[in-house]
Amino acid sequence: MSIQPVVGSPLENTEFIVAMALAAQTAGAKALRIEGIANVVAVAEKVTIPIIGIVKRDLIDSPVRITPYIKDVEQLEIAGASIIAFDATDRVRPETREAIADAIKDSECFAMADCSCFQDGRWAAEYGVDIIGSTLSGYVGEVEPTEPDLLLVRQFADAGYFTMAEGRYNTPELAAKAIANGAIAVTVGSALTRLEVVTQWFNTATRAEVKQNEHVSY
């Protein structure tokens, strides 16, 4: 489960993030994806399941946001992460993906590659990254899809990678499809922890139905 509240949300508060983490653990979550050093520290003190730690940064000269610096890796390990995820795409970045992967290898943590395509995953697997995720599929282009990339999950699984399905798994049915396509695990985020996003889904659906009914003659 990924617990990353909407930026600026009233829920973007370490206390609430810890509460959601505890609730998720109680409900059976097997790991928690947590952003930010302070949040990782706080959650690690309260839960017993593994934490996938990340640091997100908005950089002026690079589109890479997820754990772009070696110092992020070092701080996440100290904070209590068991797994450290990083952007594994081949894009302009402040420090090479090889350097980030090496830093994680030198730590006591497992490495997870957030990938956008099969080539990213192949590079990560060949470089010795432990977990290959479909996290960034659909997020590096101009148009963001609405459905998860099950084909990429299948490609990773068929290649023998430890595959984490992530990205737009908004229903139990979609999560089950990821497992059916070979994923070892599935990360679910917005559907569980971003109240504003889910509320908008319901608003959009109900308003569309109301608008459609306005044009129906009885």
DOMARKOL-123103 format. One line per field, with one value per residue: residue in three letters; residue number from 1; x, y, z of N, C-alpha, C in turn. Coordinates in nm, 4 decimals. Layout:
% DOMARKOL-123103
residu	c(ALA:...);
num	c(NUM:...);
neast	c(X:...);
nnorth	c(Y:...);
nup	c(Z:...);
caeast	c(X:...);
canorth	c(Y:...);
caup	c(Z:...);
ceast	c(X:...);
cnorth	c(Y:...);
cup	c(Z:...);
This chain:
% DOMARKOL-123103
residu	c(MET:SER:ILE:GLN:PRO:VAL:VAL:GLY:SER:PRO:LEU:GLU:ASN:THR:GLU:PHE:ILE:VAL:ALA:MET:ALA:LEU:ALA:ALA:GLN:THR:ALA:GLY:ALA:LYS:ALA:LEU:ARG:ILE:GLU:GLY:ILE:ALA:ASN:VAL:VAL:ALA:VAL:ALA:GLU:LYS:VAL:THR:ILE:PRO:ILE:ILE:GLY:ILE:VAL:LYS:ARG:ASP:LEU:ILE:ASP:SER:PRO:VAL:ARG:ILE:THR:PRO:TYR:ILE:LYS:ASP:VAL:GLU:GLN:LEU:GLU:ILE:ALA:GLY:ALA:SER:ILE:ILE:ALA:PHE:ASP:ALA:THR:ASP:ARG:VAL:ARG:PRO:GLU:THR:ARG:GLU:ALA:ILE:ALA:ASP:ALA:ILE:LYS:ASP:SER:GLU:CYS:PHE:ALA:MET:ALA:ASP:CYS:SER:CYS:PHE:GLN:ASP:GLY:ARG:TRP:ALA:ALA:GLU:TYR:GLY:VAL:ASP:ILE:ILE:GLY:SER:THR:LEU:SER:GLY:TYR:VAL:GLY:GLU:VAL:GLU:PRO:THR:GLU:PRO:ASP:LEU:LEU:LEU:VAL:ARG:GLN:PHE:ALA:ASP:ALA:GLY:TYR:PHE:THR:MET:ALA:GLU:GLY:ARG:TYR:ASN:THR:PRO:GLU:LEU:ALA:ALA:LYS:ALA:ILE:ALA:ASN:GLY:ALA:ILE:ALA:VAL:THR:VAL:GLY:SER:ALA:LEU:THR:ARG:LEU:GLU:VAL:VAL:THR:GLN:TRP:PHE:ASN:THR:ALA:THR:ARG:ALA:GLU:VAL:LYS:GLN:ASN:GLU:HIS:VAL:SER:TYR);
num	c(1:2:3:4:5:6:7:8:9:10:11:12:13:14:15:16:17:18:19:20:21:22:23:24:25:26:27:28:29:30:31:32:33:34:35:36:37:38:39:40:41:42:43:44:45:46:47:48:49:50:51:52:53:54:55:56:57:58:59:60:61:62:63:64:65:66:67:68:69:70:71:72:73:74:75:76:77:78:79:80:81:82:83:84:85:86:87:88:89:90:91:92:93:94:95:96:97:98:99:100:101:102:103:104:105:106:107:108:109:110:111:112:113:114:115:116:117:118:119:120:121:122:123:124:125:126:127:128:129:130:131:132:133:134:135:136:137:138:139:140:141:142:143:144:145:146:147:148:149:150:151:152:153:154:155:156:157:158:159:160:161:162:163:164:165:166:167:168:169:170:171:172:173:174:175:176:177:178:179:180:181:182:183:184:185:186:187:188:189:190:191:192:193:194:195:196:197:198:199:200:201:202:203:204:205:206:207:208:209:210:211:212:213:214:215:216:217:218);
neast	c(0.0845:0.0546:0.1138:0.0625:-0.0478:-0.2481:-0.0749:-0.0736:-0.3090:-0.5340:-0.4767:-0.2124:-0.0084:0.2099:0.1170:-0.1346:-0.0544:0.0889:-0.1239:-0.2819:-0.1010:-0.0836:-0.3475:-0.3569:-0.1674:-0.2976:-0.5119:-0.3952:-0.1994:0.1113:0.3393:0.4553:0.4534:0.6227:0.6655:0.9216:1.1562:1.1009:0.8459:0.8958:1.0594:0.8763:0.6715:0.8146:0.8719:0.6376:0.5231:0.5499:0.5820:0.7536:0.8968:0.8778:1.0779:1.0849:1.2032:1.0674:1.1355:1.1096:1.2695:1.4534:1.6006:1.5567:1.3348:1.3121:1.1853:1.1726:1.3616:1.6231:1.8847:2.1969:2.2291:1.9669:1.9154:2.0915:1.9826:1.7271:1.7821:1.8850:1.6572:1.4855:1.3842:1.3143:1.3236:1.4318:1.3079:1.3585:1.3713:1.4049:1.4289:1.5699:1.6573:1.7372:1.9176:2.0225:2.2090:2.3481:2.1461:2.2743:2.4501:2.2725:2.1535:2.3793:2.4358:2.2201:2.2653:2.4935:2.3913:2.1892:1.9517:1.6922:1.6640:1.4423:1.3249:1.1645:0.9897:0.9287:0.8967:0.9669:1.2389:1.3566:1.3131:1.4572:1.7185:1.7440:1.7125:1.9297:2.1283:2.1165:1.9134:1.6679:1.3799:1.1391:0.9423:0.6317:0.5822:0.6129:0.5006:0.3209:0.3454:0.5456:0.5012:0.2975:0.0236:-0.1688:-0.2652:-0.5710:-0.6016:-0.4261:-0.0962:-0.1012:0.0166:0.2886:0.3476:0.3121:0.5196:0.7463:0.7173:0.7276:0.9892:1.1128:1.1472:1.1290:0.8348:0.6673:0.3535:0.2349:0.0637:-0.2201:-0.3901:-0.6813:-0.8960:-1.0066:-1.0380:-0.8692:-0.6236:-0.6187:-0.6022:-0.3450:-0.1928:-0.2716:-0.1417:0.1167:0.2439:0.4230:0.3540:0.1295:0.0989:-0.1156:-0.2492:-0.3754:-0.6522:-0.6968:-0.5821:-0.5979:-0.8188:-0.9359:-0.9014:-1.0495:-1.3039:-1.3486:-1.3672:-1.6162:-1.7819:-1.7508:-1.8563:-2.1249:-2.2245:-2.2035:-2.3968:-2.6274:-2.6337:-2.6710:-2.9244:-3.0781:-3.1330:-3.3005:-3.6123:-3.9239);
nnorth	c(-0.1187:0.2193:0.5165:0.8228:1.1151:1.3662:1.6516:1.9289:1.8593:1.8244:1.5818:1.5463:1.4954:1.3932:1.2535:1.1593:0.9999:0.7993:0.6881:0.5854:0.3992:0.2165:0.1254:0.0039:-0.2001:-0.3517:-0.4393:-0.6156:-0.5431:-0.5942:-0.4486:-0.1065:0.1831:0.4720:0.8218:1.0595:1.1582:1.2191:1.1106:0.8393:0.7745:0.8117:0.6262:0.3870:0.3522:0.2575:0.0428:-0.3042:-0.4224:-0.4266:-0.1221:0.0601:0.2981:0.6305:0.9381:1.2290:1.4756:1.7933:1.8879:2.1408:2.1021:1.8432:1.5719:1.3659:1.2459:1.0669:0.9659:1.0884:1.1370:1.0265:1.0927:1.0860:0.8140:0.7333:0.8675:0.7552:0.4904:0.5212:0.6244:0.4095:0.2549:-0.0500:-0.1247:0.0537:0.2622:0.3821:0.6081:0.4497:0.5161:0.6050:0.8893:1.2443:1.3393:1.4277:1.2598:0.9501:0.6629:0.4271:0.4998:0.5536:0.3021:0.1570:0.2781:0.1932:-0.0808:-0.0855:-0.0373:-0.1584:-0.2210:-0.3433:-0.2999:-0.1232:-0.0794:0.1780:0.1691:0.2644:0.1306:-0.1763:-0.1805:-0.0266:-0.1943:-0.4213:-0.3210:-0.2630:-0.5151:-0.6553:-0.5086:-0.5812:-0.5050:-0.5610:-0.5649:-0.5169:-0.2681:-0.1559:0.1073:0.3684:0.3512:0.5009:0.7499:0.9096:1.0225:1.2430:1.2025:1.0697:0.7441:0.5702:0.3128:0.0363:-0.0881:-0.3787:-0.5385:-0.4722:-0.5651:-0.8393:-0.8807:-0.8267:-1.0295:-1.2609:-1.2466:-1.3278:-1.1616:-1.0270:-0.9035:-0.6036:-0.4813:-0.1670:0.1426:0.2895:0.0893:0.0547:-0.0888:-0.3914:-0.5912:-0.5189:-0.5380:-0.8123:-0.8997:-0.8201:-0.9980:-1.2315:-1.1925:-1.2359:-1.0806:-1.0465:-0.8945:-0.6210:-0.2738:-0.0478:0.2734:0.5610:0.4938:0.4135:0.5933:0.8602:1.0747:1.2961:1.2436:1.0059:1.0949:1.2756:1.0957:0.9727:1.1991:1.2803:1.0588:1.0461:1.2990:1.2892:1.0973:1.2270:1.4404:1.2997:1.1924:1.4194:1.4599:1.2653:1.1500:1.0813);
nup	c(0.0000:-0.0850:0.0780:0.0252:0.0624:-0.1088:-0.2203:-0.0110:0.1044:0.3880:0.4974:0.4562:0.6613:0.9082:1.1329:1.0500:0.8377:0.9692:1.1127:0.9028:0.8076:1.0200:1.0208:0.7696:0.8029:0.9996:0.8491:0.6775:0.4913:0.3270:0.2935:0.3004:0.1094:0.1506:0.1467:0.1961:0.4439:0.7192:0.7453:0.6933:0.9117:1.1249:1.0654:1.0608:1.3263:1.4276:1.2871:1.1855:0.9426:0.6208:0.4922:0.1992:0.1019:-0.0252:-0.1689:-0.2891:-0.5278:-0.6830:-0.9494:-1.1207:-1.3544:-1.4390:-1.5144:-1.3406:-1.0390:-0.8236:-0.5622:-0.6439:-0.5647:-0.4208:-0.1552:-0.0702:-0.0642:0.1390:0.3598:0.3719:0.4384:0.7003:0.8153:0.8339:0.6264:0.4559:0.1973:-0.0841:-0.3244:-0.6579:-0.9383:-1.2352:-1.4982:-1.8174:-1.8265:-1.8341:-1.5493:-1.2123:-1.0866:-1.1882:-1.2755:-1.2270:-1.0232:-0.8160:-0.7824:-0.7063:-0.4624:-0.3098:-0.3136:-0.1579:0.0858:0.3629:0.2570:0.0339:-0.3221:-0.5347:-0.8580:-1.0171:-1.2997:-1.6460:-1.8797:-2.0638:-2.1261:-1.9252:-1.7055:-1.7821:-1.7877:-1.5108:-1.3890:-1.4977:-1.3835:-1.1279:-0.9550:-0.7067:-0.7072:-0.9552:-1.0737:-1.2185:-1.1943:-1.3166:-1.5654:-1.8187:-1.7101:-1.8086:-2.0482:-2.2552:-2.2331:-1.9836:-1.9126:-1.8148:-1.7319:-1.5764:-1.6655:-1.7670:-1.9572:-1.9471:-1.6926:-1.7354:-1.9192:-1.7628:-1.5699:-1.7299:-1.8043:-1.5824:-1.3649:-1.0301:-0.9802:-0.9236:-0.9422:-1.0167:-1.0259:-1.1056:-1.0109:-0.9149:-0.8212:-0.6533:-0.8428:-1.0554:-0.9256:-0.8777:-1.1411:-1.2006:-1.0454:-1.1729:-1.4092:-1.3452:-1.1506:-0.8439:-0.6319:-0.5541:-0.5646:-0.4171:-0.4174:-0.4543:-0.4540:-0.1978:-0.0179:-0.0959:-0.0435:-0.1670:-0.4391:-0.4810:-0.4087:-0.6150:-0.8273:-0.7746:-0.7815:-1.0492:-1.1881:-1.0947:-1.1626:-1.4394:-1.4938:-1.4054:-1.5869:-1.8238:-1.7820:-1.7884:-2.0486:-2.1231:-2.2318:-2.0842);
caeast	c(0.0000:0.1270:0.0474:0.1151:-0.1629:-0.2414:0.0031:-0.1586:-0.4285:-0.5321:-0.4229:-0.0669:0.0360:0.2764:0.0306:-0.2363:0.0142:0.1138:-0.2529:-0.3185:-0.0071:-0.1261:-0.4725:-0.3234:-0.1033:-0.4021:-0.5980:-0.3247:-0.0975:0.2390:0.4458:0.4033:0.5382:0.6136:0.7503:0.9738:1.2369:1.0299:0.7350:0.9523:1.1013:0.7590:0.6013:0.9021:0.8646:0.5067:0.4793:0.6465:0.5955:0.8572:0.8677:0.9426:1.0996:1.1217:1.2042:1.0266:1.1873:1.0765:1.3957:1.4412:1.6686:1.5367:1.1989:1.3186:1.1373:1.1767:1.4931:1.7218:2.0183:2.2578:2.2009:1.8318:1.9309:2.1567:1.8891:1.6174:1.8300:1.8902:1.5201:1.4190:1.3302:1.3654:1.3384:1.4403:1.2678:1.4160:1.3361:1.5015:1.4181:1.6916:1.6293:1.8314:1.9043:2.1395:2.3045:2.3094:2.0688:2.3721:2.5016:2.1666:2.1425:2.4980:2.4215:2.1264:2.3356:2.5904:2.3167:2.1287:1.8158:1.6675:1.6423:1.3269:1.3318:1.0388:1.0143:0.8248:0.8886:1.0422:1.3823:1.3978:1.3153:1.5679:1.8415:1.7468:1.7343:2.0673:2.2175:2.1081:1.8074:1.5909:1.2368:1.1127:0.8060:0.5734:0.5385:0.6131:0.4369:0.2131:0.3689:0.6589:0.4561:0.2099:-0.1125:-0.1696:-0.3759:-0.6553:-0.5929:-0.2895:-0.0232:-0.0912:0.1099:0.4237:0.3582:0.3310:0.6536:0.8422:0.7019:0.7767:1.1354:1.1630:1.1769:1.0410:0.7555:0.5719:0.2588:0.2029:0.0173:-0.3611:-0.4626:-0.7811:-1.0015:-0.9579:-1.0372:-0.7468:-0.5124:-0.6209:-0.5522:-0.1993:-0.1421:-0.2956:-0.0432:0.2500:0.3011:0.4424:0.2843:0.0614:0.0907:-0.2375:-0.2296:-0.4798:-0.7854:-0.7071:-0.5264:-0.6171:-0.9629:-0.9803:-0.9048:-1.1624:-1.4259:-1.3648:-1.4168:-1.7597:-1.8480:-1.7506:-1.9483:-2.2644:-2.2626:-2.2228:-2.5256:-2.7311:-2.6366:-2.7300:-3.0675:-3.1458:-3.1681:-3.3851:-3.7565:-4.0031);
canorth	c(0.0000:0.3454:0.6216:0.9519:1.2043:1.4757:1.7647:2.0362:1.8032:1.8162:1.4509:1.5470:1.5190:1.2698:1.1810:1.0884:0.8970:0.6889:0.6241:0.5043:0.2870:0.1187:0.0659:-0.0844:-0.3192:-0.4301:-0.4978:-0.7196:-0.4954:-0.6636:-0.3484:0.0294:0.2765:0.5973:0.9274:1.1601:1.1050:1.2296:1.0146:0.7046:0.7594:0.7989:0.5009:0.2757:0.3364:0.2063:-0.0773:-0.4144:-0.4663:-0.3507:0.0091:0.0999:0.4407:0.7150:1.0831:1.2944:1.6110:1.8615:1.9460:2.2368:2.0571:1.6999:1.5245:1.2580:1.2929:0.9658:0.9320:1.1204:1.1610:0.9283:1.1343:1.0388:0.6723:0.7250:0.9134:0.6587:0.3747:0.5609:0.6491:0.2836:0.1846:-0.1842:-0.1238:0.1900:0.2686:0.4951:0.6214:0.3729:0.5536:0.6567:1.0298:1.3400:1.3324:1.4857:1.1522:0.8393:0.5557:0.3303:0.5478:0.5350:0.1580:0.1162:0.3268:0.1043:-0.2085:-0.0684:-0.0230:-0.2815:-0.2231:-0.3959:-0.1955:-0.1367:0.0078:0.2299:0.1631:0.3135:0.0426:-0.3005:-0.1535:0.0152:-0.3125:-0.5084:-0.2609:-0.2772:-0.6559:-0.6900:-0.4357:-0.6433:-0.4490:-0.6734:-0.5600:-0.4408:-0.2168:-0.0878:0.2312:0.4890:0.3292:0.5958:0.8777:0.9813:1.0812:1.3591:1.1609:0.9673:0.6493:0.5475:0.1722:-0.0082:-0.1509:-0.5222:-0.5973:-0.4554:-0.6596:-0.9717:-0.8855:-0.8395:-1.1626:-1.3611:-1.2378:-1.3857:-1.0586:-1.0104:-0.7954:-0.5266:-0.4060:-0.0392:0.2445:0.2885:-0.0303:0.1251:-0.1794:-0.5265:-0.6711:-0.4875:-0.5957:-0.9563:-0.9194:-0.8075:-1.1264:-1.3286:-1.1674:-1.2724:-0.9949:-1.1045:-0.8052:-0.5070:-0.1536:0.0319:0.4004:0.6638:0.4407:0.3877:0.6958:0.9968:1.0964:1.3934:1.1785:0.9123:1.1760:1.3272:0.9860:0.9585:1.3191:1.2762:0.9547:1.0796:1.4161:1.2443:1.0290:1.3300:1.5128:1.2115:1.1794:1.5447:1.4561:1.1486:1.1779:0.9726);
caup	c(0.0000:-0.0915:0.1557:-0.0174:0.0477:-0.2047:-0.1704:0.0385:0.1674:0.5344:0.5344:0.4372:0.7982:0.9510:1.2267:0.9721:0.7598:1.0625:1.1416:0.7865:0.8020:1.1204:0.9735:0.6575:0.8584:1.0655:0.7462:0.6042:0.3974:0.3450:0.2916:0.2881:0.0346:0.2242:0.0912:0.2874:0.5533:0.8472:0.7445:0.7057:1.0518:1.2114:1.0362:1.0995:1.4721:1.4687:1.2162:1.1785:0.8041:0.5501:0.4346:0.0740:0.1206:-0.1386:-0.1532:-0.4133:-0.5451:-0.8078:-0.9929:-1.2306:-1.4761:-1.4616:-1.4872:-1.2420:-0.9090:-0.7179:-0.5069:-0.7473:-0.5106:-0.3312:-0.0172:-0.0382:-0.0297:0.2700:0.4624:0.3813:0.5148:0.8411:0.8605:0.8651:0.5099:0.4262:0.0521:-0.1365:-0.4650:-0.7312:-1.0796:-1.3145:-1.6388:-1.8794:-1.8565:-1.7760:-1.4041:-1.1462:-1.0607:-1.2748:-1.2123:-1.1782:-0.8946:-0.7165:-0.7577:-0.6312:-0.3249:-0.2401:-0.2956:-0.0499:0.2107:0.4129:0.2022:-0.0996:-0.4223:-0.6237:-0.9745:-1.0701:-1.4439:-1.7363:-1.9961:-2.0453:-2.1321:-1.7906:-1.6205:-1.8224:-1.7346:-1.3653:-1.3542:-1.5335:-1.2931:-0.9969:-0.8708:-0.6527:-0.7387:-1.0770:-1.0650:-1.3354:-1.1309:-1.3993:-1.6952:-1.8431:-1.6430:-1.8666:-2.1742:-2.2447:-2.1992:-1.8788:-1.9307:-1.6976:-1.6938:-1.5472:-1.7757:-1.7404:-2.0534:-1.8942:-1.5809:-1.7949:-1.9783:-1.6523:-1.5093:-1.8249:-1.8067:-1.4585:-1.2662:-0.9141:-1.0377:-0.8447:-1.0244:-0.9528:-1.1176:-1.1473:-0.9637:-0.8353:-0.7753:-0.6233:-0.9656:-1.1289:-0.8496:-0.9041:-1.2776:-1.1958:-0.9965:-1.2801:-1.5140:-1.3002:-1.0464:-0.7116:-0.5394:-0.6163:-0.4828:-0.4345:-0.3493:-0.4561:-0.4226:-0.0544:0.0706:-0.1453:-0.0318:-0.2663:-0.5703:-0.4849:-0.4080:-0.7511:-0.9112:-0.7506:-0.8318:-1.1953:-1.2344:-1.0652:-1.2411:-1.5775:-1.4999:-1.3947:-1.7137:-1.9243:-1.7532:-1.8220:-2.1909:-2.1459:-2.2287:-2.0264);
ceast	c(0.0885:0.0480:0.1161:-0.0024:-0.1393:-0.1637:-0.0909:-0.2855:-0.4190:-0.4746:-0.2715:-0.0001:0.0934:0.1895:-0.0752:-0.1732:0.0447:-0.0153:-0.2972:-0.2277:-0.0468:-0.2543:-0.4456:-0.2579:-0.2065:-0.4885:-0.5269:-0.2252:0.0369:0.3587:0.3810:0.5031:0.5163:0.7114:0.7950:1.0434:1.1613:0.9160:0.7855:0.9949:0.9813:0.6864:0.6845:0.8980:0.7381:0.4673:0.5893:0.6658:0.6978:0.8062:0.9484:0.9575:1.1379:1.1316:1.1662:1.0792:1.1409:1.1998:1.3755:1.4926:1.6543:1.3926:1.1947:1.2812:1.1672:1.3203:1.6046:1.8655:2.0665:2.2283:2.0602:1.8364:1.9873:2.0612:1.7726:1.6594:1.8311:1.7498:1.4444:1.3559:1.3943:1.3982:1.3463:1.4089:1.3266:1.3685:1.4444:1.4944:1.5494:1.6664:1.7372:1.8087:2.0315:2.2483:2.2566:2.2280:2.1607:2.4245:2.3987:2.1536:2.2609:2.4876:2.3266:2.1916:2.4329:2.5232:2.2683:1.9877:1.8107:1.6405:1.5194:1.3380:1.1915:1.0575:0.8970:0.8019:0.9743:1.1927:1.4359:1.4123:1.4298:1.7003:1.8528:1.7776:1.8783:2.1679:2.2091:2.0066:1.7115:1.4469:1.2165:0.9662:0.7611:0.5286:0.5199:0.5552:0.3183:0.2357:0.4870:0.6232:0.3627:0.0700:-0.1061:-0.2882:-0.4559:-0.6461:-0.4478:-0.2277:0.0001:0.0047:0.2531:0.4480:0.3855:0.4714:0.7604:0.8381:0.7577:0.9292:1.1979:1.1949:1.0819:0.9598:0.6579:0.4826:0.2217:0.1610:-0.1236:-0.4327:-0.5663:-0.8951:-0.9397:-0.9473:-0.9102:-0.6239:-0.5033:-0.5694:-0.4002:-0.1354:-0.1575:-0.1946:0.1007:0.3132:0.3156:0.3651:0.2239:0.0612:-0.0362:-0.2203:-0.3518:-0.6158:-0.8060:-0.6690:-0.5425:-0.7662:-1.0145:-0.9955:-1.0262:-1.2945:-1.4537:-1.4141:-1.5681:-1.8360:-1.8597:-1.8529:-2.0939:-2.3108:-2.2858:-2.3576:-2.6404:-2.7452:-2.7009:-2.8807:-3.1453:-3.1942:-3.2562:-3.5316:-3.8300:-4.1458);
cnorth	c(0.1243:0.4518:0.7533:1.0463:1.3113:1.5916:1.8787:1.9894:1.8137:1.6840:1.4418:1.5868:1.3877:1.1876:1.1001:0.9762:0.7757:0.6144:0.5357:0.3823:0.1776:0.0485:-0.0326:-0.2126:-0.4102:-0.5039:-0.6018:-0.6735:-0.5598:-0.5697:-0.2123:0.1148:0.4157:0.6979:1.0235:1.1007:1.1070:1.1294:0.8712:0.6782:0.7310:0.6665:0.3814:0.2495:0.2642:0.0742:-0.1822:-0.4659:-0.3788:-0.2175:0.0260:0.2514:0.5108:0.8598:1.1416:1.4380:1.6663:1.9406:2.0362:2.1780:1.9082:1.6620:1.4150:1.3124:1.1959:0.9275:0.9612:1.1331:1.0466:0.9648:1.0935:0.8930:0.6582:0.7634:0.8164:0.5346:0.4061:0.5763:0.5216:0.2115:0.0469:-0.1983:0.0222:0.1861:0.3934:0.4926:0.5532:0.4062:0.6134:0.7998:1.1181:1.3478:1.3854:1.3842:1.0288:0.7343:0.4461:0.3707:0.5284:0.3877:0.1078:0.1582:0.2380:-0.0311:-0.2022:-0.0521:-0.1599:-0.3012:-0.2973:-0.2785:-0.2268:-0.0339:0.0483:0.2510:0.2182:0.2198:-0.0817:-0.2757:-0.1077:-0.1062:-0.4056:-0.4535:-0.2872:-0.4205:-0.6972:-0.6218:-0.4883:-0.5842:-0.5606:-0.6797:-0.4700:-0.3983:-0.1468:0.0536:0.3482:0.4681:0.4239:0.7332:0.9559:1.0443:1.1983:1.3225:1.0476:0.8736:0.6333:0.4046:0.1344:-0.0812:-0.2986:-0.5916:-0.5872:-0.5495:-0.8000:-0.9847:-0.9014:-0.9803:-1.2714:-1.3618:-1.2927:-1.2856:-1.0687:-0.8845:-0.7350:-0.4492:-0.2784:0.0601:0.2198:0.1571:0.0155:0.0384:-0.3142:-0.6126:-0.6453:-0.5434:-0.7460:-0.9865:-0.9083:-0.9374:-1.2335:-1.3136:-1.1840:-1.1850:-1.0722:-1.0243:-0.6896:-0.3912:-0.0778:0.1603:0.4883:0.6134:0.4203:0.5069:0.8391:1.0265:1.1928:1.3299:1.0876:0.9879:1.2322:1.2189:0.9732:1.0797:1.3167:1.1768:0.9931:1.2013:1.3795:1.1758:1.1284:1.4047:1.4297:1.2015:1.3052:1.5453:1.3366:1.1884:1.0571:0.9796);
cup	c(0.0000:-0.0169:0.1240:-0.0406:-0.0584:-0.1425:-0.1311:0.1053:0.3195:0.5840:0.5149:0.5689:0.8502:1.0449:1.1527:0.8896:0.8468:1.0924:1.0256:0.7738:0.9002:1.0773:0.8603:0.7068:0.9245:0.9637:0.6606:0.5005:0.4297:0.3428:0.2701:0.2109:0.0944:0.1650:0.2016:0.4085:0.6854:0.8553:0.7598:0.8499:1.1406:1.1903:1.0825:1.2496:1.5162:1.4035:1.2162:1.0364:0.7316:0.4967:0.3067:0.0812:-0.0081:-0.0920:-0.2878:-0.4152:-0.6796:-0.8504:-1.1139:-1.3616:-1.5037:-1.4318:-1.3808:-1.1045:-0.7955:-0.6829:-0.6074:-0.6973:-0.4213:-0.1863:0.0252:0.0063:0.1110:0.3821:0.4802:0.4587:0.6640:0.8980:0.8941:0.7488:0.4967:0.2781:0.0101:-0.2853:-0.5300:-0.8755:-1.1624:-1.4627:-1.6876:-1.9254:-1.7934:-1.6260:-1.3384:-1.1141:-1.1354:-1.1998:-1.1609:-1.0409:-0.7837:-0.6809:-0.6759:-0.4850:-0.2452:-0.2147:-0.1778:0.0861:0.2569:0.3567:0.0689:-0.1934:-0.5060:-0.7346:-1.0175:-1.2198:-1.5243:-1.8542:-1.9715:-2.0451:-1.9962:-1.6992:-1.6533:-1.7720:-1.5845:-1.3235:-1.3829:-1.4418:-1.1500:-0.9023:-0.8311:-0.7017:-0.8591:-1.0759:-1.1915:-1.2996:-1.2261:-1.5385:-1.7112:-1.7845:-1.6998:-2.0014:-2.1493:-2.1982:-2.0977:-1.8988:-1.8024:-1.6467:-1.6623:-1.6656:-1.7442:-1.8364:-2.0021:-1.7764:-1.6333:-1.8542:-1.8706:-1.5936:-1.6001:-1.8328:-1.6784:-1.3502:-1.1470:-0.9417:-0.9384:-0.9411:-0.9500:-1.0592:-1.1662:-1.1144:-0.8621:-0.7844:-0.7382:-0.7484:-1.0471:-1.0575:-0.8742:-1.0446:-1.2824:-1.1484:-1.1041:-1.3932:-1.4657:-1.1948:-0.9156:-0.6079:-0.6171:-0.5175:-0.5183:-0.3549:-0.3453:-0.4123:-0.2730:0.0316:0.0219:-0.1540:-0.1375:-0.4041:-0.5822:-0.4854:-0.5467:-0.8462:-0.8972:-0.8031:-0.9834:-1.2482:-1.2118:-1.1444:-1.3873:-1.5937:-1.4917:-1.5268:-1.8229:-1.9054:-1.7875:-1.9663:-2.2258:-2.1336:-2.1741:-2.0786);
